[in-house]
């Protein structure tokens, strides 16, 4: 990690890497935290924290660009890489939505809710409001399991079915709900759970 931090931290790269590893357990988790958490772990080194956040934002924009110029595909490795990067390493569950046209064309994506290490509370008003704002015909949900298991829980299945009924009632289709656990991603539609 120190080698990766050297362009940003210079001679303090070893110290910064040690602090991030001790605080978050590794680079992946360090990249998933808020700027405030990063600043705290780096003992207030604002310049380094801002540089890491800027690098993360730049990388995320590059990944988003790859998925936004073609129809979104649930099985696309680029889409999976994007989801693993933006929510896969988070220490709390995050619900992410990708909004698409009737032909699966990319419209927008964003984190809709965050929760604890074991659950996420869905903000239906925000989800539907954003879908209406961008003119979505379909939604692809994804959420992470910090436990690194991609197996859907009973609560995940119930929530997905509730969301599917609600979105259908307003003319928007829930296309899939993906569970991100470590490197694995499980499609609830492919499992017959949606």
N, C-alpha and C positions, 0 to 999 in steps of 0.2 A: 504494500500500500504506500510505503514511503516514496517509492519511485514515481508513483502516479501523482503524489502530492507535491513532489519537488518543484515543478514549474510554478506552483502557486505559493508554496511555503518556503522555498529556498532551503537554507541551512536548518530550518525548523521542521523539515519534513518528517524526520524520525520521531520527534516529540509529538507532532500532530497526529501521525499515524498511530502511535501508541495510545494517545488519549482517545481517539475514535474507536479503536479496537476494544480498549478497556470499557468504554462507555456504552458502545452499541453492539459489540461483538463482531463487527466486520464492516467492510466497505458497503455492501448492499444495504444493510440496515442504516448506516450513516447517511446514505443518499436518500433514504425514505423519510427522514425526520424533518420537522419544521426548522426554519432558519433559526428560531430562538433556541431550540434544543441543540442544534449544531454549534451555535455561539457559546452556549453553556459548556459543552463538552470541550471546546477549544479554548477554554479559560478566557473568554472575552475577546479573542482575536477576530475582530470584526472584518478586517480585510480578507483573511483566509476564509472565514465563513461565507462571506459574500462571493468570493471567487468560486467556491465549491457549489454554491447555489446557482451561480451563473452557468457553470459548466453543466450542471444537472439540467437546467432549463434548456440549454442549447441542445443537449443530447435528446431530451424529451421532444423538442420541436422537430428534430430530424426524424425521430421514430414516427411522430404524428404525421409528418409530411408523407412518409412512405405509405401510410394507410389511407390518407385522405384523397389520393388522386386516382383511385380505382374503386369499384364496388367492394364493400367490406365483406370479407368472407370469414366465417366462424373458424374454418380450418387453416387459414392463412398463417404461416409461421411468423410473418412480420406483425400481424395483429396479436399473436400470442406473445411475441417479444415485447411489444408495446405494453400489453397488460401486465406482464411480469415486471417490467421496469416501473410502471407508475403505481401499482398497488401490491405487487408480489412480495416485497420485502418489508412492508409496513408491520409494525409490532401490534397494531390494532386492526380490526376488520374495517374495510372500506368498501362502500358500494359505489361502483362506477357505471355510468351509462354512456353508450354510444348511440347516437340518434342517426337514423338513415332514412332515405327516400323509399318510395315503393319499389325501386329497382336496386336497393341496398347501397345506393350512393351515399357517401359520407356527408353528413351535415355538421355534426359537432360531437364533442364528448366532454364529460366532466365528472368529477367525483360528486355524488349526490348526498352521501352521508358517511359518517364514520362512527365507530362504536368502541367496544372494549376488545379484549383479546379473544373473546368467545362469541360475540354477537354484534350486530349492527342494527340500529333502528332506522327503518326506511322513512324518509320524508316524502310521502306520496304527493303532497301539494307541490313540492319543489320538482319532483320527477315529471309530473304531468305538465306543470307550468313551463318547464324548459322544453319539453316535447312540443307543446303548442307554439312557443316562441320561435322555434327553428323550423316549424312545419313538418315535423317528423311523421312518417307513416309507420315506422318500426323502431323498436328499441332493443338493443342488446345489452343486457345487464352482465356485470362481472363483479364478483367480490372475492376477497382473499381470505384464506384461513392461516393465521399466524402459526398454527400448529404444524403447518406444512402438509397436512392431509388435504387432498382435493376431493375427498368424498363428501357429497351433500348430506347435511344433517336433516333430521325430520323437520326442524324449524325452517331450514332453507327451502325444502320442498313445499311446505305449507305457504310460506311467504311468496314463493314464485307463483304458485297457483292463484293466490289472492291478487297479486299484481297483474297476472295474465287476464283474469276476469275483469278487473277494473280498467285496464288499458283497452281491452276489447270493447267495453261498453262505451268508450268515447272514440272509437274508430282508429285506434292505434294498436298495432300488433306487437306483443312481446315475442321477439324472434328466438331468443335463447337467453339462458342464464348460465354463465360460465363460472366455475369455481376454480380459483387459482391457489394451488397449494405447492409451494416450492417450484420445481420445474414442470410439474404436471398441471394440466388444465382439463377439467371435466365439463362436458356439455350436458346440461340437464335435458335438453331436447333429444340428444342422441341416446340418452339413458331412458327415454320414454317417461320422464318425470314432468314434462311440460305439455 
